[in-house]
Amino acid sequence: MIIAVPTETKARETRVALSPDVVKELCTKGFTIRVQAGAGIKSWISDEEYQKAGAEIVPTAEALLAEADVVLKINAPSPDEVKLIKSDAVLISFLYAATSPEVVSACEARGLSVFSMDAIPRISRAQKMDALSSQSNLAGYKTVILAANAFGKIFPMLMTAAGTVKPAKVVIMGAGVAGLQAIATAKRLGAIVEVSDIRPETKEQVESLGGKFIEVKADESMKTEGGYVKSVSDEFLRKQQELIAKHVAEADIVITTALIPGKKAPLLITEAMVKSMKSGSVIVDMAVEQGGNCALSELDKTVVKEGVTIIGESNLPALLPLNASQLYARNIATFLQHLANADGFRWEMEEEITKGSLILHRGKRVHPSVTQQ
């Protein structure tokens, strides 16, 4: 089975789908690995390292994809990239199928089988395949570092002969994987951390990391699935905004992480709330790619509005490309070996992980997220 790793073409992307150590492991299990020339350069991985691990280097995407049985990527391919993949191949990448109709249609027309890394069920035996968590973990860390760099003060309390410097106050909205890592990082840097999450079950996790939980009472409109909030009412969001407005006004740094899969990110910080913040404060909007949690954030830009620095970096894991690529490579390789061996795919269509992550099978839509499109 020939596995292809092309260079990622999405703007601002620095990661690569396989690392040399994982290439070596897959080669010893009988897989043939081919990597596009230069695919790992932005992750500080040379072609020579891939060759030493057992991979073949192919000069162009066209030559690479024309013979590949399996294509491993981080981001979904563009429709033009899909046309380069041979018709009976298998694609594995992040796809976000419900919001990528053009890519899904292109894969359908090409007759591809497609597995989406973001659709892997959040169950215990799939933890080693969970790329959403591995990448969010890094993003949560990097978010705090970006905020600290943009903030004009230090995080910890500092007592000197010239006086005492108060610790920074950080408000984090959302206690998922990224939020929890942001809490831990901000606490390690010495900040006071307050955390808002609409899921009451996260309170214990927040407090175990030293954060203070801002509790918003849940209502009947809130629906969760697989650890994610699927929907909430406008009335609930209004109550949440009212409760956290005071905390935001007093914060030095606000980090927002709230996402609803397949939908626009909920608005958590209004323009009025930004105006209430102290001059020199910082907001990092981790949901900017899906519309943003802050009304004034701008995609892939750092802007200053109302005296507040607002960071809208859409691809935070790509700012830590070496670690991000290493972790993603382990996730995708574990997933691949669950689905197949060197002789081919098992196609266990009713098996939970296969069924949950398979979007298209030989060009036919099989996942609920796309069967209604």
WOGIKA-V926199 format. One record per backbone hydrogen bond with DSSP energy under -1.0 kcal/mol. CO is the residue of the C=O (numbers start at 1). NH is the residue of the N-H. If there is no record, write none. Layout:
co:CO nh:NH
co:CO nh:NH
//
This chain:
co:1 nh:32
co:2 nh:69
co:2 nh:70
co:3 nh:34
co:4 nh:72
co:5 nh:36
co:10 nh:13
co:19 nh:23
co:20 nh:24
co:21 nh:25
co:22 nh:26
co:23 nh:27
co:24 nh:28
co:26 nh:31
co:27 nh:30
co:32 nh:3
co:33 nh:56
co:34 nh:5
co:35 nh:58
co:36 nh:39
co:38 nh:41
co:40 nh:43
co:40 nh:45
co:41 nh:44
co:46 nh:50
co:47 nh:51
co:48 nh:52
co:49 nh:53
co:50 nh:55
co:51 nh:54
co:56 nh:35
co:58 nh:37
co:60 nh:64
co:61 nh:65
co:62 nh:66
co:65 nh:86
co:69 nh:90
co:70 nh:4
co:71 nh:92
co:74 nh:94
co:78 nh:82
co:79 nh:83
co:81 nh:84
co:82 nh:85
co:86 nh:89
co:89 nh:113
co:90 nh:71
co:91 nh:115
co:92 nh:73
co:93 nh:117
co:96 nh:99
co:97 nh:100
co:100 nh:104
co:101 nh:105
co:102 nh:106
co:103 nh:107
co:104 nh:108
co:105 nh:109
co:106 nh:110
co:107 nh:112
co:112 nh:363
co:113 nh:91
co:114 nh:359
co:114 nh:360
co:115 nh:93
co:116 nh:119
co:121 nh:123
co:123 nh:126
co:124 nh:127
co:126 nh:129
co:127 nh:130
co:129 nh:131
co:130 nh:134
co:131 nh:135
co:132 nh:136
co:133 nh:137
co:134 nh:138
co:135 nh:139
co:136 nh:140
co:137 nh:141
co:138 nh:142
co:139 nh:143
co:140 nh:144
co:141 nh:145
co:142 nh:146
co:143 nh:147
co:144 nh:148
co:145 nh:149
co:146 nh:150
co:147 nh:151
co:155 nh:168
co:158 nh:165
co:160 nh:163
co:163 nh:160
co:165 nh:158
co:168 nh:192
co:169 nh:252
co:169 nh:253
co:170 nh:194
co:171 nh:255
co:172 nh:196
co:173 nh:257
co:176 nh:180
co:177 nh:181
co:178 nh:182
co:179 nh:183
co:180 nh:184
co:181 nh:185
co:182 nh:186
co:183 nh:187
co:184 nh:188
co:185 nh:189
co:186 nh:191
co:187 nh:190
co:192 nh:170
co:193 nh:212
co:194 nh:172
co:195 nh:214
co:196 nh:174
co:199 nh:202
co:200 nh:203
co:202 nh:206
co:203 nh:207
co:204 nh:208
co:206 nh:211
co:207 nh:210
co:212 nh:195
co:219 nh:222
co:223 nh:230
co:223 nh:231
co:225 nh:228
co:228 nh:225
co:231 nh:223
co:233 nh:237
co:234 nh:238
co:235 nh:239
co:236 nh:240
co:237 nh:241
co:238 nh:242
co:239 nh:243
co:240 nh:244
co:241 nh:245
co:244 nh:248
co:245 nh:249
co:246 nh:250
co:252 nh:282
co:253 nh:171
co:254 nh:284
co:255 nh:173
co:256 nh:286
co:260 nh:263
co:269 nh:295
co:270 nh:274
co:271 nh:275
co:272 nh:276
co:274 nh:277
co:278 nh:281
co:281 nh:309
co:282 nh:254
co:283 nh:311
co:284 nh:256
co:285 nh:288
co:287 nh:290
co:287 nh:292
co:288 nh:291
co:290 nh:265
co:293 nh:268
co:293 nh:269
co:294 nh:297
co:298 nh:301
co:301 nh:312
co:303 nh:310
co:305 nh:308
co:307 nh:280
co:308 nh:305
co:309 nh:283
co:310 nh:303
co:311 nh:285
co:312 nh:300
co:316 nh:319
co:317 nh:320
co:320 nh:324
co:321 nh:325
co:322 nh:326
co:323 nh:327
co:324 nh:328
co:325 nh:329
co:326 nh:330
co:327 nh:331
co:328 nh:332
co:329 nh:333
co:330 nh:334
co:331 nh:335
co:332 nh:336
co:333 nh:337
co:334 nh:338
co:335 nh:339
co:336 nh:340
co:339 nh:346
co:341 nh:344
co:344 nh:341
co:347 nh:349
co:348 nh:351
co:351 nh:355
co:352 nh:356
co:353 nh:357
co:354 nh:358
co:357 nh:116
co:359 nh:366
co:359 nh:367
co:360 nh:114
co:361 nh:364
co:364 nh:361
co:367 nh:370
co:367 nh:371
co:370 nh:373
//
